[in-house]
Amino acid sequence: MSPSPASRSADSLFNHHAYIAFWCARTASSFGFQMLSVAVGWQIYALTGRAFDLGLIGLVQFFPSVLLALPAGHLADQFDRRRIVLIGQIVEWVAIVVLAILTFLHAIDEAGILLLIFVISTAKAFESPSMQSMVPALVPAALLPRAMAVNGSAMQAAMIVGPALGGLLYVAGPGVVYATAAVLYLVAATLVSRLRYEHAPPKREPATLKTLFAGVHFIRERKDVLGVISLDLFAVLLGGATALLPIFAKDILHTGPWGLGLLRAAPAVGALLMSFWLAHHSMERSVGKIMFAAVAGFGVATLVFALSNVLWLSLLALFALGAFDMVSMVIRGSLVQLDTPDTMRGRVSAVNAIFINTSNQLGEFESGMLAAWMGAVGATVVGGIGTLVVVGLWMAMFPTLRRRQRLHMESSSA
């Protein structure tokens, strides 16, 4: 269905106050979480001196995100999503406040930190599908791609600035970082509590075991949605060059921690700048080909990075990698949201989250195992080539997705 002409093009995200409140809330909580992540890592390592314990932080975050995804998506489609997000953020805020108080009182240990991070991760697992599914109720469908791009810019800005700000505040002590993160979460919860939907959500269907797995069945039956989600899974699984950045920085580019910091920031900077461009430009045609081209560009950028032995070219390749990834992410996210009925968005978002979390975790594992076998350069080259192969296969396996012209389904009845 084609977008409305002039009146719709004159519309702006700034005219939708509910979305602006949502964006501010998500930005505040994202900054708080990034600051929290830096402080937790530093504090645990300072307490124990064991690198293994840093891996436990990822472990206590990974299990809730995967094991609770389907129940969380089911809840998102059964109850008020705004209320679920609000409860999740309040639980996270309480846990962060407890973490700050115990740190100020010097009454915290490794087990206590991990327990509180587990609580935060559990609340975030329930919050995430509802948070992702709320946007279509806050803006018109024609503005959803721009809203997704603006959301992406907030996430990338938080990933760039949040850790640096957290590290700066850590000079005054981890308790200061936790207190600041708690303030940001309180701001987010307050904004969410006052948020009102622009479009009333439909009535929910009764909860059964069948509805719990309905998201899986829906994705399997919708070829475009299956193609989009599985493309993301395998592209991220194979193209995980960022997991090997410390090796490239030290052994190939012969740079120090400052160089590693630049390498880590480059993809986020590319994604952030691309999100600004996407927020002001609509993709009106050939979105399927654009998405596949962006994923292919991601693979080519991975290959350039793998074969580079100079810092400036490596930074440029990672910058391009982040920009290409943002283009495909906005198209993929918009297609999934627009092709999914509102009554199913929570469960579909939950399944999508399982794919994303699994690909991120397994992608790092795959890169590490390949690097141990054939070296970092060889592993990254294989990943880049593998991404290009996946693009070719998926273009053949999902022809309707390849030929897709618009983000809206042409036969959609809105």
N, C-alpha and C positions, 0 to 999 in steps of 0.2 A: 504494500500500500504506500503510495507516494506521499511525502510530506506536504503539508499545506503550503501555499505560496507565500506571499509577502508577509502576511500577519504572523505566520509561524516563524519565518526567518527573523522577524524583528524581535521575537521572544528571546528572553535571556534567563539564564539560571538565577541571576540576581533578583528577578521578579518573583521567585519562589522561596518565600521566607523559611518554610519548613525545611527545604533542602539546605539552605544556608546554615540553619541551626544544626542540622545533621552533619554537614561538612565540618563545621567548627568543632562539634563534639568529637567526631572521629579524628580530626587533626590533633586535638588536645590529648586524647587517650593514646594516639600513636606516638606522639612525642614522649609522653610519660612512659610508655612501654619500652621505647628504645633507650631512654635514660636509665630505666630500671635494669635492663638487660646488661648494660655496661657495668653498672655498680655491683650487681650480683656476681658477675664473673670475677671482678677485681677482689671483692670481699671474700669470696670462697677461696680463691687462690692465696690471698693474704693469710687466711686462717689455717689452711692445710698445707699449702706449698706443693700440692699434687695436681699434675695436669689431668689425671684420670677424673678427678672430681669435677672438672669443667665439663667433661662429657656427660656427667650425671645431670647437669642442668638441662641439656638438650633432651635427655631421656625422659625426665619427669614432665617435659613439655610435649614430647612427641606422643606418648601413650594416650593422654586424654584427647588430643586433637583427632586421633584416628578412631579410638574405641568408642568415643561418645558422639561421633559425627552423625550417624544415622538417627539415634534418639533425639539429638539436638535439632536436626532438620525436621523431624516429625513434630516436635514441639513448636517449631517456627510456623508450621502450617496448621496448627491446632489452636494456638493462642495469639494474643496480641503481641506482635513482634517488638513493638516499642517497649512494652513492659518487660519482655525477656531481656532485651538489651540493657534496660535500666537496672534490672535485678543483677545481671552479670557485672555491670560496671560498679554497682554498690559493693558487691562481694569482693571484687578486685581492689576497690578503694580501701575497704576494711583491712584486707590482708596486707596492703602496702603500708597502711598506718601502723599496724602491729609490727611490721618489719622495721619501720622507722623508730618506733618507741623502743623496741628491744635493742636496736643498734645503739641508740643514744644512751641506753642504760647499760651497755656492754653485757647484755644478757642473751646474746644470740650465738648459736653455733651452726655448724654445717647442716646438721639434720633439721634444725629449725628453719633455716633459709630454704632448703629443698622442699620442706613440707609446705611452706607458704607459697613458693613458686608453683607447687603442684595445685594448690587451691586456686591460684590465679589462672593457671592453665586450664583447669576444669571449668571455671566460670567463663573463660574466653571461648572454650569449645562450644558451650551452649549459646554464647552471645553471637558468635561468628555467622552462622547461617541466617539468623534473624537480621543482623546488621547488613549483610549482603543483599538480602531480599527486600529491604525496605525502600531502596532507591526508586523502583518503578512506581511506588505509591506517592512519591514526593515531587516528581516532575512529569510532564507529558512524555509520551513515548518518543516523540521526535527529538527531544533533548537528552534522552538517555545516554547516547554515546558521549556527548559533551560532559555529562555528569560523571560518567565512568572515567573520562580523561582527567577531570578535575580531582576526583577521588584519588586517581593514580599520582597526581602531582603532590597531593598531601602526603601519601605514603612515601614517595621518594624523598621529599623534603625532610620528613621525619627520619628516614634512614641516613640521610647525609648529616643533618644538623644535630639530631637527637643524641647520637653517641658522642659527638664532640662536646656538646653542652654537658652531657652527663660526666664525661671525663674531666671537664673543667671544674664542675661543682664538686667532684670527688676529692679535689684538693682540700676542701673544707671538711671532708669526711663522708662516708657512705650514707649516714643518716640524713645529711642535707639533700642528697640526691633523692632518697626515698620520700622525704617530706615534700620536695618540689614535685615529684611524680604524683604524690597523693593529691596535691592541690590541682594538678592538671586533670586527674581523674574525677575530682569533685566538680570541676567546671563542666566536664563532659557529661556527667550524670545529671547535673542541673539542667543543661541544655536539652538533653533527651527527655527529661521529665516534663518539659514545657512544649515539646514538639507535637504538632498536630498533622495528621495525614491530609494531603491534598485530595487523594482519591480514597473513598471508604473501602476497606478490605472486604472481600466477599465472605459469605458464611462458610464455615469450615465443615468438612465432612467428618463423620464419626471416626474415632480412632480404632483401628483394628490391626492385626498382624500384617494383613495385606497392605494397608496404607503405609506401614512402617517401611516396607521395601518398594513402595510405589515409585520412588525416585529412580531406583535402579531399572525398573521395568520401563519407565518413561524414556530414560536415556537410551535404552537398548532399541526402542521402537522408533525414536526420532533420529534419523540418519545424520542430519546436520549437527544436532547436539552431540551425538556420539562421536562424530568426526572431530568436532572442535575440542571436546574434552580429551579424547585419546591423543590427538595431535599434540596438545600441551604436555600430556604425560610423557610421551616418548621423546619429544624435542628437548624437554628439560632433563629427562633421564640421561640422554646421550650428550647433551651440550653443556655439561656442568663444569666449565673451565674455571669458574670462580673458586671452586673448592681447592684448586691447586695453586692459587695465587702466591702463598708463601714460598713455594718451591721456585716458581718463576722469578719472583722478586730477588731471592737470594742467589740461586744457582745459575740462572740464565740471564737475567737483566743486571745482576750484580749491583743491586741497590739495597738500601737499608730500610728501617721501619717507615721512614717518611715516604719512600717509594711505594712500599706496600700499602700505605694509607691512600696514596693517589690511585693506585690500581683498584683498590676496593671502592673508592668513591666514583671512579670513571663511569661504570655502568649506570649508577644511580643518577649522575649528572645528565647523561645522555637521555635516560628515561624521563627525567624531570623536564628538560627542555622540550622533548617531543610531546609530553603531556600538555604543556602550555600551547603548543601549536595545534594539537588535536582539539583542545577546548574551544578554539576559535574557528575551526574549519570542519565542515561536515563532510562525511564520506557518503556520497549519494549513489555511487554505482561501482560495480565490479569489486564489491567488498570481499568476495571469496578469493579472487585472484590476488588482491592486495594482501590479504592475510597470509596466503601461501608464500607470496613474495617476501613478506616480512620475516617469516620463519626461515626461509631460505637465506635471507640476508643475515639472520642470526647465525646460521651455520657457516656462511662465508666469513663473517667477522670472527667467529671462533677459530677458523683455520688461519686467518691472518695473525691473530694473537699467538697461536701455537707456533708459527714459523718466524715470528719476530724476535730479534735479539737486541732491539734498541727500545728504550723506554717510551719515547714519544710515539712510535708506531703502535706499541702495545696499548698505550693509553687511548689512542685514536680508535683502535679496534674494539676496545672495551666500551668506549663511548658509543660507537655505532651499534654494538651488541645490545646495549641498554635501550637505545632509541628504537631499534627494530623490535625488541621484545615488548616495548610499550605499545607500538602500533598493533601487534598481534594480540596483545592482552586486552586492549580496548575493544577490538572487533570480536574476539572470542567471548569476552564478558557480556557485551551487548547482545550478541546472538543468543547466548544461553538465556539471558533474562527475557528477551523479547519473544523467543520461541517457546517459553515455558509459561503456562497459565499461573496466575497469582497463587492459586490454591496449591500449586506444586513447587513453588520457587524455593521454599525452605529446604525440602527434601532433595531437590536437584542441586542446590547450592552445597548441601552437606556431602553429597556424592562427589561433586566437583572438588570440594575441599580435601576429601580422602585422596583423590587422584593427585592433587597439587602437593599435599604434604608427603605422600609416598614418593612422588617423583623427585622432590627436593632431597629427601633423606636418602633414597636409593641412588639418586644421581651422584651425591657426594661419595657414597660407598663405592659405586661403580668407578668413578674417577680415581679414587684412592687405590682400588684394587688394580686397575689397568696401569696406573702410574707405577705401582710397585713391580709390575710385570715388565712393562716396556718403556718406562720413563714418563715424565710429565709431558714432554713434547709429543711423544707417540700417542699417549692416551688422549690428549686434547685434539690431535689430528683425527684420530678414530672417531671422537665425539662429533667433530665438525662434519666429517664425511657422513657419519651415521644420521645426523640431522637432515642433511640434503637427501639422503636415500629415503628417509621417512616422509619428507615432503613429496617426493616423486610417487611413492607408494600411495599416500593418502589422497593425492590428486586423482589417481586412478581408481581407488576404492570408493571415494565419495564424490562422484561427478556432480551431483546437485549442489554440493558445497562449493566446488570449484567454480561452477557457473552462477553462483548466487550473486545477484546484482545489488540488492539492498539489505540493510540490517533487518528491516521489517519483512516478514514473509509476505510475498506478493498476494497470496490468497488469504491472508489473515483478515479476520473480521474485527480486529481490535477489540 
